[in-house]
């Protein structure tokens, strides 16, 4: 099954993930991801979009352990506004 609201992003972490532990046992991590838009010409100015990435559970713990500011990160998920 293909989810209509699926995105794949590749960019650099703008900060170390911040992790939060809740009393109910859930874990949440979040960080900002900088994704450069493709350039129309080689000399075009670089445009960067920023996304706030939110991870839960085991993925949050793994992100907290391995992702550092400037790390190249690939994310597959969905957009929420």
Biopython code that builds the backbone (N, CA, C, O; Angstrom):
import numpy as np
from Bio.PDB.StructureBuilder import StructureBuilder

atoms = [
    (1, "UNK", "N", (0.835, -1.180, 0.000)),
    (1, "UNK", "CA", (0.000, 0.000, 0.000)),
    (1, "UNK", "C", (0.881, 1.244, 0.000)),
    (1, "UNK", "O", (1.848, 1.320, 0.758)),
    (2, "UNK", "N", (0.559, 2.200, -0.830)),
    (2, "UNK", "CA", (1.314, 3.447, -0.919)),
    (2, "UNK", "C", (0.522, 4.543, -0.219)),
    (2, "UNK", "O", (-0.647, 4.778, -0.523)),
    (3, "UNK", "N", (1.177, 5.203, 0.715)),
    (3, "UNK", "CA", (0.562, 6.318, 1.421)),
    (3, "UNK", "C", (0.708, 7.562, 0.558)),
    (3, "UNK", "O", (1.801, 7.839, 0.063)),
    (4, "UNK", "N", (-0.347, 8.303, 0.370)),
    (4, "UNK", "CA", (-0.302, 9.502, -0.465)),
    (4, "UNK", "C", (0.599, 10.560, 0.145)),
    (4, "UNK", "O", (1.274, 11.283, -0.588)),
    (5, "UNK", "N", (0.629, 10.669, 1.447)),
    (5, "UNK", "CA", (1.427, 11.685, 2.130)),
    (5, "UNK", "C", (2.751, 11.079, 2.592)),
    (5, "UNK", "O", (3.003, 10.968, 3.791)),
    (6, "UNK", "N", (3.590, 10.690, 1.639)),
    (6, "UNK", "CA", (4.910, 10.151, 1.962)),
    (6, "UNK", "C", (5.976, 11.062, 1.370)),
    (6, "UNK", "O", (5.900, 11.436, 0.199)),
    (7, "UNK", "N", (6.977, 11.420, 2.185)),
    (7, "UNK", "CA", (8.089, 12.236, 1.710)),
    (7, "UNK", "C", (9.401, 11.555, 2.057)),
    (7, "UNK", "O", (9.499, 10.840, 3.053)),
    (8, "UNK", "N", (10.398, 11.783, 1.231)),
    (8, "UNK", "CA", (11.753, 11.318, 1.511)),
    (8, "UNK", "C", (12.654, 12.540, 1.419)),
    (8, "UNK", "O", (12.673, 13.244, 0.409)),
    (9, "UNK", "N", (13.401, 12.777, 2.491)),
    (9, "UNK", "CA", (14.276, 13.933, 2.577)),
    (9, "UNK", "C", (15.698, 13.486, 2.864)),
    (9, "UNK", "O", (15.927, 12.556, 3.638)),
    (10, "UNK", "N", (16.647, 14.158, 2.235)),
    (10, "UNK", "CA", (18.064, 13.944, 2.524)),
    (10, "UNK", "C", (18.671, 15.320, 2.751)),
    (10, "UNK", "O", (18.578, 16.207, 1.902)),
    (11, "UNK", "N", (19.289, 15.477, 3.904)),
    (11, "UNK", "CA", (19.891, 16.762, 4.223)),
    (11, "UNK", "C", (20.828, 16.635, 5.399)),
    (11, "UNK", "O", (21.239, 15.536, 5.770)),
    (12, "UNK", "N", (21.160, 17.759, 5.976)),
    (12, "UNK", "CA", (22.090, 17.803, 7.111)),
    (12, "UNK", "C", (21.358, 18.266, 8.367)),
    (12, "UNK", "O", (20.535, 19.180, 8.327)),
    (13, "UNK", "N", (21.678, 17.614, 9.477)),
    (13, "UNK", "CA", (21.083, 17.982, 10.754)),
    (13, "UNK", "C", (21.576, 19.366, 11.161)),
    (13, "UNK", "O", (22.778, 19.633, 11.151)),
    (14, "UNK", "N", (20.650, 20.235, 11.514)),
    (14, "UNK", "CA", (21.002, 21.590, 11.915)),
    (14, "UNK", "C", (21.392, 21.691, 13.382)),
    (14, "UNK", "O", (21.877, 22.729, 13.834)),
    (15, "UNK", "N", (21.178, 20.611, 14.120)),
    (15, "UNK", "CA", (21.496, 20.593, 15.558)),
    (15, "UNK", "C", (21.535, 19.144, 16.013)),
    (15, "UNK", "O", (21.063, 18.248, 15.312)),
    (16, "UNK", "N", (22.093, 18.927, 17.175)),
    (16, "UNK", "CA", (21.993, 17.598, 17.784)),
    (16, "UNK", "C", (20.535, 17.362, 18.162)),
    (16, "UNK", "O", (19.854, 18.301, 18.573)),
    (17, "UNK", "N", (20.039, 16.137, 18.035)),
    (17, "UNK", "CA", (18.649, 15.878, 18.428)),
    (17, "UNK", "C", (18.427, 16.179, 19.909)),
    (17, "UNK", "O", (19.289, 15.936, 20.753)),
    (18, "UNK", "N", (17.249, 16.714, 20.190)),
    (18, "UNK", "CA", (16.829, 16.900, 21.577)),
    (18, "UNK", "C", (15.901, 15.735, 21.892)),
    (18, "UNK", "O", (15.013, 15.409, 21.104)),
    (19, "UNK", "N", (16.107, 15.109, 23.049)),
    (19, "UNK", "CA", (15.313, 13.931, 23.400)),
    (19, "UNK", "C", (14.512, 14.217, 24.658)),
    (19, "UNK", "O", (14.963, 14.913, 25.568)),
    (20, "UNK", "N", (13.313, 13.660, 24.678)),
    (20, "UNK", "CA", (12.417, 13.869, 25.805)),
    (20, "UNK", "C", (11.821, 12.527, 26.200)),
    (20, "UNK", "O", (11.344, 11.773, 25.352)),
    (21, "UNK", "N", (11.851, 12.238, 27.490)),
    (21, "UNK", "CA", (11.276, 11.006, 28.022)),
    (21, "UNK", "C", (10.007, 11.357, 28.793)),
    (21, "UNK", "O", (10.015, 12.231, 29.661)),
    (22, "UNK", "N", (8.925, 10.670, 28.467)),
    (22, "UNK", "CA", (7.647, 10.931, 29.119)),
    (22, "UNK", "C", (7.384, 9.908, 30.216)),
    (22, "UNK", "O", (7.944, 8.812, 30.209)),
    (23, "UNK", "N", (6.533, 10.278, 31.149)),
    (23, "UNK", "CA", (6.215, 9.397, 32.276)),
    (23, "UNK", "C", (5.557, 8.091, 31.831)),
    (23, "UNK", "O", (5.683, 7.068, 32.505)),
    (24, "UNK", "N", (4.853, 8.127, 30.693)),
    (24, "UNK", "CA", (4.186, 6.915, 30.213)),
    (24, "UNK", "C", (5.145, 5.958, 29.495)),
    (24, "UNK", "O", (4.714, 4.931, 28.969)),
    (25, "UNK", "N", (6.441, 6.288, 29.470)),
    (25, "UNK", "CA", (7.439, 5.412, 28.876)),
    (25, "UNK", "C", (7.792, 5.730, 27.438)),
    (25, "UNK", "O", (8.705, 5.124, 26.879)),
    (26, "UNK", "N", (7.088, 6.666, 26.831)),
    (26, "UNK", "CA", (7.381, 7.020, 25.439)),
    (26, "UNK", "C", (8.588, 7.951, 25.367)),
    (26, "UNK", "O", (8.877, 8.708, 26.294)),
    (27, "UNK", "N", (9.282, 7.868, 24.234)),
    (27, "UNK", "CA", (10.463, 8.687, 23.986)),
    (27, "UNK", "C", (10.262, 9.462, 22.696)),
    (27, "UNK", "O", (9.768, 8.918, 21.708)),
    (28, "UNK", "N", (10.643, 10.732, 22.704)),
    (28, "UNK", "CA", (10.515, 11.572, 21.525)),
    (28, "UNK", "C", (11.830, 12.302, 21.303)),
    (28, "UNK", "O", (12.430, 12.815, 22.247)),
    (29, "UNK", "N", (12.278, 12.349, 20.049)),
    (29, "UNK", "CA", (13.455, 13.136, 19.683)),
    (29, "UNK", "C", (13.064, 14.038, 18.525)),
    (29, "UNK", "O", (12.237, 13.673, 17.690)),
    (30, "UNK", "N", (13.663, 15.211, 18.483)),
    (30, "UNK", "CA", (13.399, 16.106, 17.365)),
    (30, "UNK", "C", (14.652, 16.918, 17.061)),
    (30, "UNK", "O", (15.484, 17.188, 17.928)),
    (31, "UNK", "N", (14.747, 17.297, 15.782)),
    (31, "UNK", "CA", (15.853, 18.122, 15.309)),
    (31, "UNK", "C", (15.432, 18.768, 14.003)),
    (31, "UNK", "O", (14.432, 18.372, 13.403)),
    (32, "UNK", "N", (16.189, 19.761, 13.561)),
    (32, "UNK", "CA", (15.917, 20.431, 12.298)),
    (32, "UNK", "C", (16.810, 19.843, 11.219)),
    (32, "UNK", "O", (17.973, 19.525, 11.464)),
    (33, "UNK", "N", (16.250, 19.702, 10.011)),
    (33, "UNK", "CA", (16.970, 19.143, 8.878)),
    (33, "UNK", "C", (17.003, 20.173, 7.764)),
    (33, "UNK", "O", (15.958, 20.669, 7.346)),
    (34, "UNK", "N", (18.198, 20.500, 7.279)),
    (34, "UNK", "CA", (18.378, 21.441, 6.173)),
    (34, "UNK", "C", (18.477, 20.653, 4.871)),
    (34, "UNK", "O", (19.349, 19.799, 4.714)),
    (35, "UNK", "N", (17.577, 20.950, 3.947)),
    (35, "UNK", "CA", (17.552, 20.261, 2.651)),
    (35, "UNK", "C", (17.733, 21.311, 1.559)),
    (35, "UNK", "O", (16.925, 22.232, 1.436)),
    (36, "UNK", "N", (18.801, 21.169, 0.764)),
    (36, "UNK", "CA", (19.051, 22.102, -0.338)),
    (36, "UNK", "C", (18.178, 21.739, -1.526)),
    (36, "UNK", "O", (18.065, 20.569, -1.891)),
    (37, "UNK", "N", (17.560, 22.755, -2.130)),
    (37, "UNK", "CA", (16.762, 22.547, -3.341)),
    (37, "UNK", "C", (17.704, 22.310, -4.522)),
    (37, "UNK", "O", (18.823, 22.824, -4.534)),
    (38, "UNK", "N", (17.259, 21.535, -5.514)),
    (38, "UNK", "CA", (18.082, 21.360, -6.715)),
    (38, "UNK", "C", (18.255, 22.714, -7.422)),
    (38, "UNK", "O", (17.332, 23.529, -7.459)),
    (39, "UNK", "N", (19.433, 22.933, -7.971)),
    (39, "UNK", "CA", (19.709, 24.195, -8.669)),
    (39, "UNK", "C", (19.285, 24.087, -10.128)),
    (39, "UNK", "O", (19.435, 23.035, -10.749)),
    (40, "UNK", "N", (18.755, 25.183, -10.674)),
    (40, "UNK", "CA", (18.356, 25.199, -12.079)),
    (40, "UNK", "C", (19.577, 25.318, -12.993)),
    (40, "UNK", "O", (19.570, 24.806, -14.112)),
    (41, "UNK", "N", (20.623, 25.993, -12.516)),
    (41, "UNK", "CA", (21.891, 26.105, -13.243)),
    (41, "UNK", "C", (23.020, 25.958, -12.237)),
    (41, "UNK", "O", (22.824, 26.207, -11.047)),
    (42, "UNK", "N", (24.201, 25.557, -12.699)),
    (42, "UNK", "CA", (25.319, 25.363, -11.745)),
    (42, "UNK", "C", (25.689, 26.609, -10.946)),
    (42, "UNK", "O", (26.171, 26.491, -9.819)),
    (43, "UNK", "N", (25.473, 27.798, -11.504)),
    (43, "UNK", "CA", (25.852, 29.016, -10.790)),
    (43, "UNK", "C", (24.676, 29.658, -10.041)),
    (43, "UNK", "O", (24.807, 30.766, -9.521)),
    (44, "UNK", "N", (23.541, 28.977, -9.983)),
    (44, "UNK", "CA", (22.375, 29.505, -9.267)),
    (44, "UNK", "C", (22.625, 29.490, -7.759)),
    (44, "UNK", "O", (23.377, 28.664, -7.243)),
    (45, "UNK", "N", (21.977, 30.421, -7.075)),
    (45, "UNK", "CA", (22.119, 30.512, -5.619)),
    (45, "UNK", "C", (21.475, 29.290, -4.951)),
    (45, "UNK", "O", (20.427, 28.807, -5.380)),
    (46, "UNK", "N", (22.123, 28.811, -3.904)),
    (46, "UNK", "CA", (21.598, 27.660, -3.162)),
    (46, "UNK", "C", (20.426, 28.116, -2.304)),
    (46, "UNK", "O", (20.526, 29.107, -1.580)),
    (47, "UNK", "N", (19.314, 27.387, -2.388)),
    (47, "UNK", "CA", (18.156, 27.648, -1.544)),
    (47, "UNK", "C", (17.962, 26.455, -0.620)),
    (47, "UNK", "O", (17.988, 25.306, -1.062)),
    (48, "UNK", "N", (17.771, 26.732, 0.649)),
    (48, "UNK", "CA", (17.647, 25.675, 1.647)),
    (48, "UNK", "C", (16.275, 25.722, 2.297)),
    (48, "UNK", "O", (15.799, 26.784, 2.696)),
    (49, "UNK", "N", (15.647, 24.557, 2.399)),
    (49, "UNK", "CA", (14.393, 24.412, 3.133)),
    (49, "UNK", "C", (14.703, 23.718, 4.450)),
    (49, "UNK", "O", (15.539, 22.815, 4.505)),
    (50, "UNK", "N", (14.029, 24.142, 5.502)),
    (50, "UNK", "CA", (14.226, 23.552, 6.830)),
    (50, "UNK", "C", (12.982, 22.770, 7.238)),
    (50, "UNK", "O", (11.854, 23.237, 7.081)),
    (51, "UNK", "N", (13.211, 21.580, 7.761)),
    (51, "UNK", "CA", (12.129, 20.716, 8.226)),
    (51, "UNK", "C", (12.404, 20.339, 9.674)),
    (51, "UNK", "O", (13.542, 20.062, 10.052)),
    (52, "UNK", "N", (11.352, 20.333, 10.474)),
    (52, "UNK", "CA", (11.465, 19.871, 11.863)),
    (52, "UNK", "C", (11.114, 18.390, 11.857)),
    (52, "UNK", "O", (9.988, 18.012, 11.532)),
    (53, "UNK", "N", (12.071, 17.566, 12.212)),
    (53, "UNK", "CA", (11.910, 16.119, 12.211)),
    (53, "UNK", "C", (11.570, 15.662, 13.621)),
    (53, "UNK", "O", (12.212, 16.071, 14.588)),
    (54, "UNK", "N", (10.553, 14.811, 13.729)),
    (54, "UNK", "CA", (10.116, 14.291, 15.025)),
    (54, "UNK", "C", (10.105, 12.767, 14.948)),
    (54, "UNK", "O", (9.484, 12.188, 14.057)),
    (55, "UNK", "N", (10.787, 12.134, 15.873)),
    (55, "UNK", "CA", (10.879, 10.673, 15.919)),
    (55, "UNK", "C", (10.400, 10.179, 17.272)),
    (55, "UNK", "O", (10.546, 10.866, 18.283)),
    (56, "UNK", "N", (9.823, 8.973, 17.284)),
    (56, "UNK", "CA", (9.294, 8.393, 18.515)),
    (56, "UNK", "C", (9.875, 7.013, 18.761)),
    (56, "UNK", "O", (10.300, 6.333, 17.826)),
    (57, "UNK", "N", (9.892, 6.604, 20.017)),
    (57, "UNK", "CA", (10.273, 5.248, 20.388)),
    (57, "UNK", "C", (11.732, 4.936, 20.110)),
    (57, "UNK", "O", (12.620, 5.751, 20.362)),
    (58, "UNK", "N", (11.961, 3.745, 19.588)),
    (58, "UNK", "CA", (13.326, 3.275, 19.321)),
    (58, "UNK", "C", (14.041, 4.162, 18.305)),
    (58, "UNK", "O", (15.245, 4.390, 18.423)),
    (59, "UNK", "N", (13.308, 4.666, 17.302)),
    (59, "UNK", "CA", (13.925, 5.558, 16.319)),
    (59, "UNK", "C", (14.456, 6.816, 16.989)),
    (59, "UNK", "O", (15.506, 7.327, 16.599)),
    (60, "UNK", "N", (13.753, 7.316, 17.980)),
    (60, "UNK", "CA", (14.214, 8.502, 18.708)),
    (60, "UNK", "C", (15.512, 8.218, 19.447)),
    (60, "UNK", "O", (16.426, 9.042, 19.455)),
    (61, "UNK", "N", (15.587, 7.048, 20.068)),
    (61, "UNK", "CA", (16.797, 6.678, 20.799)),
    (61, "UNK", "C", (17.992, 6.498, 19.862)),
    (61, "UNK", "O", (19.102, 6.924, 20.182)),
    (62, "UNK", "N", (17.770, 5.872, 18.715)),
    (62, "UNK", "CA", (18.842, 5.677, 17.736)),
    (62, "UNK", "C", (19.314, 7.024, 17.193)),
    (62, "UNK", "O", (20.516, 7.258, 17.065)),
    (63, "UNK", "N", (18.371, 7.906, 16.877)),
    (63, "UNK", "CA", (18.734, 9.236, 16.378)),
    (63, "UNK", "C", (19.569, 9.986, 17.400)),
    (63, "UNK", "O", (20.561, 10.621, 17.044)),
    (64, "UNK", "N", (19.185, 9.922, 18.649)),
    (64, "UNK", "CA", (19.913, 10.608, 19.708)),
    (64, "UNK", "C", (21.345, 10.089, 19.837)),
    (64, "UNK", "O", (22.260, 10.839, 20.175)),
    (65, "UNK", "N", (21.521, 8.812, 19.567)),
    (65, "UNK", "CA", (22.844, 8.204, 19.691)),
    (65, "UNK", "C", (23.747, 8.510, 18.496)),
    (65, "UNK", "O", (24.948, 8.717, 18.673)),
    (66, "UNK", "N", (23.193, 8.541, 17.291)),
    (66, "UNK", "CA", (24.029, 8.609, 16.092)),
    (66, "UNK", "C", (24.028, 9.949, 15.356)),
    (66, "UNK", "O", (25.013, 10.278, 14.695)),
    (67, "UNK", "N", (22.965, 10.719, 15.450)),
    (67, "UNK", "CA", (22.896, 11.968, 14.684)),
    (67, "UNK", "C", (23.519, 13.093, 15.487)),
    (67, "UNK", "O", (23.203, 13.293, 16.660)),
    (68, "UNK", "N", (24.404, 13.817, 14.839)),
    (68, "UNK", "CA", (25.039, 14.999, 15.428)),
    (68, "UNK", "C", (24.875, 16.157, 14.456)),
    (68, "UNK", "O", (24.607, 15.938, 13.275)),
    (69, "UNK", "N", (25.032, 17.374, 14.932)),
    (69, "UNK", "CA", (24.913, 18.550, 14.079)),
    (69, "UNK", "C", (25.828, 18.388, 12.859)),
    (69, "UNK", "O", (27.014, 18.095, 13.006)),
    (70, "UNK", "N", (25.272, 18.580, 11.653)),
    (70, "UNK", "CA", (26.036, 18.462, 10.414)),
    (70, "UNK", "C", (25.994, 17.078, 9.794)),
    (70, "UNK", "O", (26.447, 16.903, 8.663)),
    (71, "UNK", "N", (25.461, 16.084, 10.507)),
    (71, "UNK", "CA", (25.377, 14.719, 9.955)),
    (71, "UNK", "C", (24.456, 14.683, 8.741)),
    (71, "UNK", "O", (23.425, 15.354, 8.709)),
    (72, "UNK", "N", (24.839, 13.896, 7.752)),
    (72, "UNK", "CA", (23.976, 13.658, 6.602)),
    (72, "UNK", "C", (22.914, 12.652, 7.013)),
    (72, "UNK", "O", (23.229, 11.564, 7.495)),
    (73, "UNK", "N", (21.646, 13.024, 6.819)),
    (73, "UNK", "CA", (20.537, 12.214, 7.310)),
    (73, "UNK", "C", (19.527, 12.001, 6.192)),
    (73, "UNK", "O", (19.206, 12.925, 5.444)),
    (74, "UNK", "N", (19.031, 10.778, 6.087)),
    (74, "UNK", "CA", (17.932, 10.459, 5.187)),
    (74, "UNK", "C", (16.712, 10.094, 6.012)),
    (74, "UNK", "O", (16.805, 9.306, 6.953)),
    (75, "UNK", "N", (15.564, 10.668, 5.660)),
    (75, "UNK", "CA", (14.343, 10.462, 6.433)),
    (75, "UNK", "C", (13.204, 10.120, 5.482)),
    (75, "UNK", "O", (13.058, 10.733, 4.425)),
    (76, "UNK", "N", (12.399, 9.132, 5.869)),
    (76, "UNK", "CA", (11.177, 8.823, 5.139)),
    (76, "UNK", "C", (10.037, 8.936, 6.137)),
    (76, "UNK", "O", (10.081, 8.342, 7.214)),
    (77, "UNK", "N", (9.021, 9.700, 5.775)),
    (77, "UNK", "CA", (7.912, 9.910, 6.695)),
    (77, "UNK", "C", (6.770, 10.611, 6.027)),
    (77, "UNK", "O", (6.554, 10.474, 4.823)),
    (78, "UNK", "N", (6.026, 11.378, 6.827)),
    (78, "UNK", "CA", (4.893, 12.127, 6.295)),
    (78, "UNK", "C", (4.949, 13.561, 6.795)),
    (78, "UNK", "O", (5.523, 13.846, 7.846)),
    (79, "UNK", "N", (4.343, 14.460, 6.024)),
    (79, "UNK", "CA", (4.308, 15.866, 6.400)),
    (79, "UNK", "C", (3.099, 16.150, 7.264)),
    (79, "UNK", "O", (2.004, 15.649, 7.008)),
    (80, "UNK", "N", (3.306, 16.956, 8.286)),
    (80, "UNK", "CA", (2.209, 17.462, 9.114)),
    (80, "UNK", "C", (2.362, 18.963, 9.229)),
    (80, "UNK", "O", (3.469, 19.478, 9.393)),
    (81, "UNK", "N", (1.258, 19.650, 9.142)),
    (81, "UNK", "CA", (1.275, 21.103, 9.260)),
    (81, "UNK", "C", (0.601, 21.529, 10.535)),
    (81, "UNK", "O", (0.513, 22.724, 10.817)),
]
sb = StructureBuilder()
sb.init_structure("model")
sb.init_model(0)
sb.init_chain("A")
sb.init_seg("    ")
for serial, (resi, resn, name, xyz) in enumerate(atoms, 1):
    if name == "N":
        sb.init_residue(resn, " ", resi, " ")
    sb.init_atom(name, np.array(xyz, "f"), 0.0, 1.0, " ", f" {name:<3s}", serial, name[0])
structure = sb.get_structure()
